[in-house]
Amino acid sequence: MAGPSTALSPVIAASTHWLVRAYPWTGSDSAAATLNELQARQAVTVAAWLRYPTPVDAELVAMAGPGGSAVLDWRTGSEPDDELAENEGWRTWVDEVVVSWAACLLADPLLAARAVDAVAAAVPASAPADDRPRPRGRAGDLPAEFRRLTAPDDREQAAAILLRHPDLLESVADLHRDDLFYLLPALSMPA
């Protein structure tokens, strides 16, 4: 893995947007919407880095497009009234596999921690920091950067009850869960 690429930014943004619309924030905390979105973004980012591990992969998806949200919308019963509406163009940048993997990670913090560790182990520590869409240049910093995903505090959990509920996420997570477990065999179902 050569490291995360900024070419994935549209995919990460659109996939995060889809997740937070499908599983909105909960609670009365004034920061709940932000906390919900941060958790979704962290899950989507890890999933995108796993799905598109090299800069070439990221550039290819940026050129060809990830496929859109149609299957996800159908599975969750949240089809837009008019997919061709001017403000619905973001849906074309949603990656179904990335969203499915993100749902798996959100439903299982231990799985998320292992996925973050797998990404951190594959990102070379010697790569220049300016080539990365993250604040620190060392791969060892990744687990701390993704703490909201892997170890949410009580406030974060309260804001993301719907976003992290395994039963609610099942229809989306089930789409590509087997592919995630194949990619990360150490993460297979517990015996």
C-alpha positions in Angstrom: 0.0 0.0 0.0 1.5 3.3 -1.0 -0.7 5.3 1.3 -4.0 7.2 1.2 -4.7 9.5 -1.7 -6.4 12.8 -1.9 -8.1 11.6 -5.1 -10.5 9.7 -2.8 -11.9 13.0 -1.3 -15.1 13.1 -3.4 -15.8 9.4 -2.7 -15.2 9.9 1.1 -17.3 13.1 1.2 -20.3 11.6 -0.7 -20.2 8.3 1.1 -20.1 10.0 4.4 -23.0 12.3 3.4 -25.0 9.2 2.4 -24.4 7.5 5.7 -25.3 10.6 7.8 -28.5 11.1 5.8 -29.5 7.4 6.1 -28.5 7.3 9.8 -29.0 10.8 11.3 -27.6 12.0 14.6 -29.5 11.4 17.8 -29.6 13.2 21.2 -30.0 16.7 22.4 -26.3 17.6 22.4 -25.6 20.7 20.3 -22.6 19.0 18.8 -24.4 15.7 18.0 -24.7 16.2 14.3 -21.0 17.0 14.1 -20.0 14.0 16.3 -22.2 11.7 14.2 -20.6 13.0 10.9 -17.1 12.6 12.3 -17.6 9.0 13.2 -19.2 8.3 9.8 -16.3 10.1 8.0 -13.7 8.1 10.0 -15.4 4.8 9.1 -15.7 5.8 5.4 -12.1 6.9 5.3 -10.7 3.7 6.6 -13.0 1.7 4.3 -11.9 3.8 1.3 -8.3 3.4 2.1 -8.8 -0.4 2.3 -10.8 -0.5 -0.9 -8.4 1.8 -2.9 -5.0 1.1 -1.3 -2.7 2.7 -3.9 -2.7 6.1 -5.6 -3.3 4.3 -8.9 -6.5 2.7 -7.5 -7.6 6.1 -6.2 -7.0 7.8 -9.5 -8.8 5.1 -11.4 -11.9 5.5 -9.3 -11.7 9.3 -9.6 -11.7 8.9 -13.4 -14.3 6.1 -13.7 -16.5 7.0 -10.8 -17.5 4.7 -7.9 -20.9 3.6 -9.1 -23.4 5.7 -7.0 -25.9 5.1 -4.3 -28.8 3.4 -6.1 -28.4 0.0 -4.5 -27.9 1.5 -1.1 -30.9 3.7 -1.5 -33.0 0.8 -2.6 -31.8 -1.5 0.3 -32.6 1.1 2.9 -35.8 2.3 1.3 -34.5 5.9 1.0 -34.6 6.5 -2.8 -34.7 10.2 -3.6 -37.8 11.6 -5.1 -35.9 12.8 -8.1 -32.4 11.3 -8.7 -31.8 13.7 -11.5 -32.5 16.8 -9.4 -29.7 19.3 -9.4 -28.9 18.9 -5.7 -28.6 15.1 -5.9 -25.5 14.8 -8.1 -23.4 13.9 -5.1 -25.0 10.5 -5.1 -23.0 9.5 -8.1 -19.8 9.7 -6.0 -21.1 7.3 -3.3 -19.2 4.0 -3.3 -21.5 1.1 -2.4 -18.6 -1.1 -1.2 -17.0 1.6 0.9 -20.3 2.4 2.6 -20.9 -1.3 3.3 -17.5 -1.7 4.8 -17.9 1.5 6.8 -21.2 0.1 8.2 -19.4 -3.0 9.2 -16.7 -0.9 11.0 -19.3 1.3 12.7 -21.2 -1.7 14.0 -18.1 -3.4 15.5 -15.4 -1.2 17.1 -13.1 -4.1 17.5 -13.3 -4.8 13.8 -12.7 -1.1 13.2 -9.6 -1.1 15.4 -8.2 -4.1 13.4 -9.0 -2.4 10.1 -7.2 0.8 11.3 -4.2 -1.3 12.4 -4.2 -3.0 9.0 -4.2 0.4 7.2 -1.5 1.8 9.6 0.7 -1.2 9.0 0.5 -0.8 5.3 1.2 2.9 5.1 4.9 3.5 4.8 6.2 5.7 7.6 8.8 7.2 5.3 6.3 8.8 2.9 6.2 12.6 2.8 3.4 14.0 5.0 2.1 16.3 2.3 1.1 13.3 0.2 -1.5 12.3 2.7 -5.0 13.5 3.5 -4.4 13.3 7.3 -2.9 15.6 9.9 0.2 13.6 10.9 3.0 12.1 8.9 3.7 8.9 10.8 1.6 5.8 10.3 1.8 5.0 14.0 -0.5 8.0 14.6 -3.4 6.5 12.7 -5.0 4.6 15.7 -5.2 7.9 17.7 -6.6 9.8 14.7 -9.4 7.3 14.4 -10.3 7.1 18.1 -13.9 8.3 17.4 -14.4 5.2 15.2 -12.6 2.6 17.4 -13.3 3.9 20.9 -16.1 6.4 20.9 -16.8 8.1 24.3 -20.3 8.3 25.8 -21.1 11.6 24.1 -20.1 10.3 20.7 -22.1 7.1 21.2 -25.2 9.1 22.2 -24.9 11.2 19.0 -24.6 8.1 16.8 -27.1 5.6 18.2 -28.6 5.0 14.7 -25.3 5.1 12.9 -23.8 2.4 15.1 -26.8 0.2 15.7 -25.9 -3.3 14.2 -29.4 -4.2 13.4 -30.1 -1.0 11.6 -26.8 -1.2 9.6 -27.3 -4.9 8.7 -29.0 -4.4 5.3 -26.0 -2.2 4.2 -23.2 -4.0 6.0 -24.3 -7.4 4.6 -23.8 -6.3 1.0 -20.0 -6.6 1.1 -19.1 -7.9 4.5 -17.7 -11.1 3.1 -15.3 -9.1 0.8 -14.1 -7.2 3.9 -13.4 -10.4 5.8 -11.7 -11.9 2.7 -9.5 -8.8 2.4 -8.6 -9.0 6.1 -8.7 -12.7 6.9 -7.5 -12.1 10.5 -10.9 -10.3 11.0 -13.0 -13.3 10.1 -16.0 -14.2 12.3 -15.1 -15.3 15.8 -15.3 -19.1 16.4 
